[in-house]
């Protein structure tokens, strides 16, 4: 008589582990999401999250617009809609993009559930497992998660204070092609980069576009922060100079409110058709109520004036962070100086590891995102992303002070006990960020 054996399903943490599709191996929680539980504690100064500060929104105007929307157009606003998005909103989106030099037709706009979904739809349409996506180093953690989920290979390209380096981009493309692989697109955040905080210079925009045109490589231009510059007019979009070789992504999450989850993609006509089909298979249609609410806000309120208020608010917070970093940070610590957006990219003194240091920082009631979250290959441990968009200037100053104390303590420990083991604290140097 055979002994009773335990049911295998009861000895596993996940009894379905052998049934998942292969692509789920690339689906992991981001380091930012893992921080939420501790970073949201009131005693912790969170310099981690990129939540827009919507306290300055005219809530009376928003509530009035939503109330009128329900009363006047409720049956339509709460019904299914077009997979491409509301035609009126698509016309308004074209007006928004015109501020960055883009002349687009509403028919080529696809409304999405935030620009995050637009990244997903474009990747789904273009990428097979093993295809290569070229990204800046560092790059947006949400996009990297999408590329992993679709089993893409990410190749990083070095940046400096003027954005991605054209020579490094050419070298990366040549290396990928020499290996017999396909580059499906170059993913870039040209304005007030997340996480680096820098912007691609106008001179380099032309060079990057020319390189991709010569190599027949699509550009995926992700631009959620483009209207949140602190000096002068918005920079000209890459899409403004090439309507066929660039897919442009935008969002109302940063210039209005993220809770509505309304973004968009503007793409060449044939690509637009594929994106609509992908949208319909994913959601049937983007949320109609959110689209109508955004459209009503744009038509009833001085939204450009509201954007200018956001610019001033974020400028004040940026200034508070830069001043605190200058005053508090130990020698050999460097950081970027953003001209807009939400983020500063900080590089620690040699030998320190931002990820290893994070538990000590949280114990000292300050949170940040380690740089490793923004690389597909494990690099970036010497760096961290600091966000100034949500805390008050006073909280930013206090948070930087706490962080500086942690760094000083870590540096003293290193001096006492010697350098870290081989491989610890490494940075991205082949190629890697040359940000200062």
Buried (B, 14 or more C-beta within 10 A) or exposed (E): EEEEEEEEEEEEEEEEEEEEEEEEEBEEEBBBEEBEEBBEEEEBBBBBBBBBBBEEBBEEBBEBBBEEBBEEBEEEBEEEBBBBBBBBBBEBBBEBBEBBBBEBEBEBBBBBBBBBBBBBBBBBBBBEEEBBBBBBBBBBBBBBBBBBBBBBBBBBBBBBBBBBBBEBBBBBBEEBBEEEBBBBBBBBBBBBBBBBBBBBBEEBBBBBBEBBBEBEBBBBBBBBBBBBBBEEEBBBBBBBBBBEBBBBBBBBBBBBBBEBBBBBBBBBEEBBBBBBEBBEEBBEBBBBBBBBBBBBBBEEBEBEEBBEEBBEBBBBBBBBBBBBBEEBBBEEBBBBBBBBBBBBBBBBBEBBBBBBBBEBBBEBBBBBBBBBBBBBEEBBBBBBBBBBBBBBBEBBBBBBBBBBBBBBBBBEEBEEEEEBEEEBBBBBEEBBBBBE
